[in-house]
């Protein structure tokens, strides 16, 4: 019985650890994916990236939840904050979300 309790405790700790390792927020990431789709559509129609989200009709807000920055004529990032000093960032060069701190 003691062994079963130990196994359950270890399993619980493993689950908690795995869940806390990812700072992804499904709602914020979905919002980011919508912004990315709009950026890509804007780029197709205009042959350039928007300078700001306002060019795409998205009201900019310092509180986010999603942020955009054009890095060059054909490179941009989209990000959202996860915890203090950390974020999930989409890079158009890699087309992937990555955790940054």
N, C-alpha and C positions, 0 to 999 in steps of 0.2 A: 504494500500500500504506500509506503514511504517513497518507493521508487516511482510509482505512478504520479505522486504529487510533485516530485522533482522534475519529471518529464513534462508535466503540465506547466509548471513554472517556467522551464526553459523554453517551451513552445510559445508561451505568452510573451516572454521577453523577446524572442525572435520576431514575432509578429509586430510588436510595438516598435522594435528597432527598424524593421523593414518599412513600416508605414511612416515613420518619422524621417527616414532618409530622403524622401522625395518632398520637395517644397512645391511641387506642381499644384496649382489651384485650377481645377477643371473649368470653373466659370471664367476666370481671368484668361486662361489659355484659349478658351473658345472665343472670347472677345478679341484676343490677339490674332487668332486665325481669321476672324472676320476682317480685321484691319489689314492683315496680310493679303487677303483676297482682293480687297479694295485697292490696295497699293498696286498689286499686279495688274488689275484691270485698268487702273489709271495709266500705268506704264504702257500697256498695249495700245490704249487709245491715243496717248499724247507723245509717245516715244521718249519719255523721260520720267523720272521719279518725281513725286510731289515734293515741294520744299517743306511743307508742313501738312498735317492731317486736315487743316482748314481748307486746303485746295480740293479735298475730296468730299467736303461738306460735313466733316466730323468736327464738332466743337471741341477745341482743345481745352483741357482742364488740368491744372497742376496736380490735382489729386488722382488723376488717372481714370480708370484703373490700368490702362495700357498706354505706353508711350512709344513714339516713333522718332527715329533720327536718320536722316539721309547722310550717309558717310561719304559718298562720291556720286558721280552721275549714274552708276549702275549697281551701287551697293548700299544697303540700309540695314538697320536693326530695329526690332520691336521688342519691348520688354515690359515686364510687370514686377513689382516688388512682392517678395514672399515674406521675409522677416526683416528686421532692422539690418540694413547694410547688405542684404542679399536679394538676388533677383533671378528670374528665369528670362533668358534672352534668346530671341530668334535672330539668326544671322542669315541674310539672304545669300551669302556666299556658300554656306554649307547647307542651307535649307533645313536646319535643325534647331530645336530648342536645347539650350544648355544652361546649367546652373552656374551662377556667378556670385562671388562674394568678395 
